[in-house]
Amino acid sequence: MGIKQINQLGSIANKPSRIILGLMSGTSLDGLDLALCQVSGAGSQTRCKLLKFTTVPYDNEFKEKVRKVFAQDNVDFEYLTLLNPWIGSFHAKIINRTLAHWQLEPQDIDLIASHGQTVYHCPQHQHSHTDFGNGTLQLGDGDHVATQTQIITISDFRQKHIARGGEGAPLAQYGDYLLYQKSDLHRILLNLGGIANYTVLPAGGKIEDVQCTDLGPGNTLMDAYCQRYFNLPYDEAGALAAQGRVSNDLLELLKSVPFFHYATPKTTGPEVFSLAMLEDKITSLGSALSHYDVLATLNELTAWCVIEQINRLGLRGPTELLLSGGGAHNTLLITKLKSRLCEEFDVSKLSSDGVEADSKEAALFAVLANECVAGDGLFSFGKISLPG
């Protein structure tokens, strides 16, 4: 990095606010979320306002290419190597088209925060290699994004977390703490993405008081089952699950998955909560279940793993449960959460400065990119890629 580039970063860091395009591509492979944010300050003074948001659906070509390596035990190493820059270029094309649609030029954007596409998540508790620690892999090379958009790109956020002793996830705790901490009430930020995770912000707490962990499957099993047996991307509003009956026998088998019994904080992914695992459990029952009954049971499993962990917190006093992710639109699931939590819980979808349930994760990576460039290093994650 030359002096000219260092000065450019310094100029961006010293601005009163920065325009940052946050990107998120989840394990559901439904599309690329793009959140254009105005981020001011840093650290405890951070403020994030959403200016524009869209999700660009992935086409079948993208999904098929990624699924060849996604959560697979064996992959073609040559193919994996080539896929990394290809995804970076693919995302860059989406960014360029979206900015043109928004009538924005590259010079209007200070930074891109590119999460990349997770293809394998492997914390130490999940593998049997005693000589290795935690690992995670996201594809979508940040240098390709920066070069093809001509915008400074922050990427590879999860590696710094692992280097500091974490599991690479969830990273939401840092952005959640900076944006949503309150002095007079508890807040739980519940993200119902492919994997359900939460950030617990005790009233008036410090960063060391924050709890953040994966809880279990959010939508990943329900989505995979819908795609296989209903030819639908997901169970809209939980309508299909509502037509079935929960199988207590299958539910108990799913509850026996070792992940649920590990101490928190912990992380997981579709590598564990896979369709193959589910079908093995169903087969072991030895009795037929309708597809609706299976979906009803999966919906119940997600509700159970969320409520079980929230109840263990033992929070006392007013508590806001703020929902984000695709599962926030699953009416059946949310009805269960509202009816089974005590009356001190106020359950609602996240809505703050334009950041809504669907845009939260992409916006949080914009906040992390802001910390990388303008922060004091405490919450600094990511690799800086310069255009050129």
Residue pairs with C-beta under 8 A, 6 or more apart in sequence:
1 384
1 386
5 386
8 152
9 152
9 373
9 384
12 18
12 110
12 111
12 152
12 373
12 374
13 373
13 374
15 110
16 40
17 38
17 39
17 40
17 41
18 38
18 39
18 40
18 110
18 111
18 370
18 373
18 374
19 36
19 37
19 38
19 51
19 108
19 109
19 110
19 111
20 36
20 37
20 38
20 39
20 109
20 110
20 111
20 112
20 113
20 366
20 369
20 370
21 34
21 35
21 36
21 37
21 95
21 99
21 109
21 111
21 112
21 113
21 151
21 366
22 33
22 34
22 35
22 36
22 37
22 113
22 362
22 363
22 364
22 365
22 366
22 367
22 369
23 32
23 33
23 34
23 35
23 91
23 95
23 112
23 113
23 114
23 115
23 362
23 365
24 32
24 33
24 35
24 115
24 361
24 362
24 365
25 31
25 32
25 33
25 91
25 115
25 116
25 117
25 118
25 140
26 33
26 118
26 193
26 194
26 361
27 70
27 118
27 193
27 194
27 195
27 220
27 269
27 270
28 193
28 194
28 219
28 220
28 223
28 234
28 326
29 58
29 62
29 63
29 66
29 67
29 70
29 117
30 55
30 57
30 58
30 233
30 234
30 326
31 55
31 56
31 57
31 58
32 55
32 56
32 58
32 91
32 94
33 53
33 54
33 55
33 358
33 359
33 361
33 362
34 52
34 53
34 54
34 55
34 56
34 94
34 95
34 98
34 362
35 50
35 52
35 53
35 355
35 359
35 362
35 363
35 366
36 50
36 51
36 52
36 53
36 102
36 104
36 109
37 48
37 49
37 50
37 51
37 363
37 366
37 367
38 48
38 49
38 51
39 46
39 47
39 48
39 49
39 366
39 367
39 370
40 46
40 47
41 47
41 374
42 370
42 371
42 374
42 375
42 376
43 178
43 371
43 375
43 376
43 378
43 379
44 178
46 178
46 179
46 367
46 370
46 371
47 179
47 353
48 179
48 353
48 355
48 363
48 366
48 367
48 370
49 353
49 354
50 353
50 354
50 355
50 356
50 359
50 363
51 354
52 102
53 354
53 356
53 358
53 359
53 362
54 98
55 358
56 94
56 97
56 98
62 90
65 83
65 86
66 83
66 87
66 117
66 119
66 139
68 75
68 76
68 79
68 83
69 75
69 79
69 80
69 83
69 119
69 120
69 139
70 119
70 120
70 270
71 119
71 120
71 269
71 270
71 271
71 274
72 120
80 139
83 139
84 139
84 140
84 141
85 141
85 144
87 116
87 117
87 139
87 140
87 141
88 114
88 139
88 140
88 141
88 142
88 143
88 144
88 145
88 148
89 144
89 148
90 140
91 114
91 140
91 145
92 144
92 145
92 147
92 148
92 149
93 148
95 112
95 145
95 149
95 151
96 148
96 149
99 105
99 106
99 108
99 109
99 149
106 149
106 150
106 151
109 151
110 151
110 152
111 151
111 152
111 153
111 154
111 366
111 369
111 370
111 373
112 145
112 146
112 149
112 151
112 152
112 153
112 154
112 369
113 153
113 154
113 155
113 157
113 362
113 365
113 366
113 368
113 369
113 382
114 140
114 142
114 145
114 153
114 154
114 155
114 365
115 138
115 140
115 155
115 157
115 361
115 362
115 365
116 138
116 139
116 140
116 142
116 155
116 156
117 138
117 139
117 140
118 136
118 137
118 138
118 269
119 137
119 138
119 139
120 135
120 136
120 137
120 269
120 271
121 136
121 137
121 168
121 169
121 267
121 268
121 269
121 271
122 134
122 135
122 136
122 137
122 271
123 134
123 135
123 136
123 167
123 168
123 266
123 267
123 268
124 132
124 133
124 134
124 167
125 259
125 262
125 266
126 268
126 271
126 272
127 135
133 162
134 162
134 166
134 167
134 168
135 162
135 168
136 158
136 159
136 162
136 167
136 168
136 169
138 156
138 158
140 155
141 155
142 153
142 154
142 155
142 156
142 383
142 385
143 153
143 385
145 151
145 153
145 155
145 385
146 152
146 153
146 385
146 386
146 387
146 388
147 385
147 387
147 388
149 387
150 387
151 387
152 384
152 385
152 386
152 387
153 384
153 385
154 368
154 369
154 372
154 373
154 382
154 383
154 384
154 385
155 382
155 383
155 385
156 382
156 383
157 171
157 365
157 368
157 381
157 382
158 168
158 169
158 171
158 381
159 168
159 383
160 380
160 381
160 382
161 167
161 168
161 169
161 171
161 381
162 168
167 265
167 266
167 267
168 267
169 197
169 214
169 267
170 191
170 197
170 199
170 212
170 213
170 214
170 267
171 364
171 365
171 368
171 381
172 189
172 191
172 197
172 199
172 212
172 361
172 364
173 199
173 210
173 211
173 212
174 207
174 367
174 368
174 371
174 379
174 381
175 363
175 364
175 365
175 367
175 368
176 189
176 199
176 201
176 210
176 212
176 364
177 199
177 201
177 207
177 210
178 367
178 371
178 379
179 352
179 355
179 364
179 367
180 187
180 189
180 201
180 322
180 352
181 187
181 201
181 205
182 201
182 203
182 204
182 320
183 203
183 204
184 203
184 204
184 318
185 203
185 317
185 318
185 319
185 320
186 200
186 201
186 202
186 203
186 315
186 317
186 318
186 319
186 320
187 200
187 201
187 319
187 320
187 322
188 198
188 199
188 200
188 201
188 310
188 313
188 319
188 320
188 321
188 322
189 198
189 199
189 201
189 322
189 324
189 350
189 360
190 196
190 197
190 198
190 306
190 321
190 322
190 323
190 324
191 197
191 198
191 218
191 324
191 325
191 360
191 361
192 218
192 219
192 302
192 306
192 323
192 324
192 325
192 326
192 327
192 328
192 330
192 333
193 218
193 219
193 325
193 326
193 327
193 361
194 217
194 218
194 219
194 220
194 223
194 269
194 270
195 214
195 215
195 216
195 217
195 218
195 220
195 267
195 268
195 269
195 270
195 273
196 214
196 215
196 216
196 217
196 218
196 302
196 305
196 306
196 327
197 212
197 213
197 214
197 215
197 218
198 211
198 212
198 213
198 215
198 306
198 309
198 310
199 210
199 211
199 212
200 210
200 211
200 212
200 313
200 315
201 210
202 209
202 210
202 315
203 317
207 378
211 264
211 265
211 313
212 265
213 264
213 265
213 266
213 267
213 309
214 265
214 266
214 267
214 268
215 305
215 306
215 309
216 259
216 260
216 268
216 273
216 301
216 302
216 305
216 306
217 273
217 298
217 301
217 302
217 305
218 302
218 325
218 326
218 327
219 234
219 302
219 325
219 326
219 327
219 330
220 269
220 270
220 273
221 273
221 275
221 278
221 298
221 301
222 234
222 235
222 241
222 295
222 298
222 299
222 302
223 233
223 234
223 235
224 270
224 274
224 275
224 278
225 275
225 278
225 291
225 294
225 295
225 298
226 232
226 233
226 234
226 235
226 240
226 295
227 233
228 275
229 291
230 240
230 291
232 240
234 326
235 241
235 295
235 299
235 330
236 329
237 329
237 330
237 331
237 332
238 299
238 330
238 331
238 332
238 333
239 331
239 332
240 291
240 292
240 295
241 292
241 295
241 296
241 298
241 299
241 332
242 296
242 332
243 292
243 296
244 290
244 291
244 292
244 293
244 294
244 295
244 296
244 297
245 292
245 293
245 296
246 293
246 296
246 297
246 300
247 285
247 289
247 293
247 294
247 296
247 297
249 285
249 287
250 281
250 282
250 285
250 289
250 294
250 297
251 297
251 300
251 301
251 304
253 281
253 284
253 285
254 278
254 281
254 297
254 298
254 301
255 301
255 304
257 272
257 273
257 277
259 266
259 268
259 272
259 273
260 305
264 309
278 294
278 298
282 289
282 294
289 297
299 330
299 332
299 333
299 336
300 336
302 327
302 333
303 333
303 336
303 337
303 340
306 337
307 336
307 337
307 340
307 341
310 321
310 341
315 344
316 344
317 344
318 344
318 346
319 344
319 345
319 346
320 345
320 346
320 348
321 337
321 341
321 345
321 346
321 347
321 348
322 348
322 349
322 350
323 334
323 347
323 348
323 349
323 350
323 357
324 349
324 350
324 356
324 357
324 358
324 360
324 361
325 357
325 358
325 360
325 361
326 358
327 333
327 334
328 334
328 349
328 350
328 357
328 358
329 357
334 347
337 347
338 347
341 347
349 356
349 357
350 356
350 357
350 360
351 357
355 363
368 379
368 381
368 382
369 382
371 378
371 379
371 380
371 381
372 380
372 381
372 382
372 384
373 384
